[in-house]
Amino acid sequence: MKSWAGFTLIELLLALTITVIGMLMTVSSFQYLVGQSRSSAAANDLYHLLNFARQAALGNGQVVTVCKSADGLQCGGDWSQGILVFVDEQANGRVDPDDEILRVFKRPVGDGSLDWRAFPSNKHLQYSPQATTREQNGTFYYCPLNKDESYGRAIIVDKSGRVRVSREDEDRSAACG
């Protein structure tokens, strides 16, 4: 007499269900990690760019301006299109013929959006030769393409010129709001 070893239909469906649930949990976790990684990369790139501008102002002994730039040659457009860092001889927030462009940062946040909210000017950020801002403080808000607030980041610039990225436990709802 032969004995057949195998699974019943119920056992097979149960094993398949457990496998599918496990795979869905893995994919969900992976998507979360990818989203966090992209947001962190965008925030860190901007953090380093702002510190570069601050050090350039100190090193050159001149005002350095950070502005939004769609074409990489003049200030204007949207912060998400690009950022321009230049030595601002006239300290007027515009690229003049005698100004030296130090860095062009195209599409700084990938597919997300970037906004600068500051007092007194939202058009640009300027560092003095002492590496402080020129009476400005404000925050860059990064929001990913999917508008998920949990991936939003705030890059905060204080009057002393120091830059910091928002912590995981800070409210970032303003980034996508």
Protein Blocks (a to p, Z undefined) as FASTA:
>chain_A
ZZdddddfklmmmmmmmmmmmmmmmmmmmmmmmmmmmmmmmmmmmmmmmmmmmmmmmmno
pacdddddfklpagcdjfkloccddddfkonopacfkbccfbdcehklojaccdddddfb
fkbccddfkopaehiacddddddfklpaklgccddddfkopacdddfkbccklmmZZ
